[in-house]
């Protein structure tokens, strides 16, 4: 049905199709990246959001990740905002080290792309 999705998302779509609206189906068929501005205009439920994440462009992925981290549990948000804190768990390392590093690389890549 939606061959442009990875297999795990194809299965997810097929098993949750009743919860995924036509707007997201059309977005999947379009098979183009979704900008942050487009993402903000969408009114997505959790099932749809999981599918749409696959199509986010780098800037949108960066902004959505930042939003999720800042709105996650207190410990995770605190780790994200405290670069001097040494992580003692995988969760803290993920949010305090790995995600900020990935976001920084996406931001740098985006700036380089805009300069060319």
C-alpha positions in Angstrom: 0.0 0.0 0.0 2.6 2.6 1.1 5.8 1.1 -0.3 7.8 4.3 0.4 7.5 3.6 4.2 10.1 1.3 5.9 8.7 -2.1 6.6 8.1 -1.6 10.3 6.0 1.6 9.5 4.1 -0.2 6.8 3.1 -2.8 9.3 2.3 -0.1 11.8 0.2 1.7 9.3 -1.7 -1.4 8.3 -2.5 -2.4 11.9 -3.5 1.1 12.9 -5.1 2.4 9.7 -8.4 3.0 11.5 -6.7 5.7 13.5 -4.8 7.3 10.7 -6.7 10.0 8.7 -6.7 10.7 5.0 -4.4 13.8 5.4 -1.6 11.6 6.7 -2.3 8.9 4.1 -1.9 11.6 1.4 1.2 12.9 3.0 2.7 9.4 2.9 1.7 8.9 -0.8 3.3 12.3 -1.6 6.6 10.9 -0.2 8.2 14.3 0.4 9.7 15.8 3.5 7.5 17.7 5.9 8.8 21.1 7.1 8.4 22.3 10.6 5.8 24.9 9.4 3.7 22.1 7.8 4.1 19.9 10.9 2.8 22.6 13.2 -0.3 23.0 11.0 -1.1 19.3 11.2 -3.5 18.1 13.9 -2.1 14.7 14.6 -3.0 11.9 17.0 -0.3 9.7 18.4 -0.7 7.1 15.6 -0.4 9.7 12.9 2.5 11.4 14.6 4.5 8.2 14.5 4.1 7.9 10.8 4.8 11.6 10.1 8.0 11.6 12.0 9.6 9.5 9.2 9.0 12.4 6.8 10.3 15.3 8.8 13.1 17.4 7.3 16.2 18.0 9.5 15.0 21.3 10.8 11.5 19.9 11.7 13.1 16.8 13.4 15.4 19.1 15.4 12.5 21.3 16.6 10.2 18.4 17.4 13.0 16.6 19.3 13.7 19.7 21.3 10.0 20.1 22.1 9.6 16.5 23.2 12.7 16.6 25.4 11.6 19.9 27.0 8.1 18.4 27.7 9.3 15.1 28.9 9.8 14.0 32.5 11.6 16.5 34.8 14.7 14.3 35.0 15.1 14.2 31.2 14.4 17.9 30.7 16.9 18.7 33.5 19.6 16.5 31.9 19.0 18.3 28.6 19.5 21.7 30.1 22.4 20.9 32.4 25.6 20.2 30.3 27.8 20.1 33.4 26.0 17.2 34.9 27.5 13.7 34.3 24.9 11.2 33.2 24.6 8.2 35.5 21.9 6.3 33.5 21.3 5.5 29.8 18.3 7.9 29.8 20.3 10.7 31.1 23.1 10.0 28.6 20.6 9.9 25.8 19.0 13.2 26.7 22.0 14.9 28.2 24.6 13.9 25.6 23.4 12.1 22.6 20.3 14.1 21.7 22.0 17.5 22.1 24.9 16.3 20.0 22.6 15.1 17.2 20.6 18.4 17.4 23.9 20.3 17.1 25.0 18.3 14.1 21.6 18.8 12.4 21.8 22.5 13.0 25.4 22.7 11.6 24.4 20.6 8.6 21.4 22.9 8.0 23.5 26.1 8.2 26.0 24.6 5.8 23.2 23.8 3.4 21.8 27.3 3.6 25.2 28.8 2.9 25.7 26.9 -0.4 
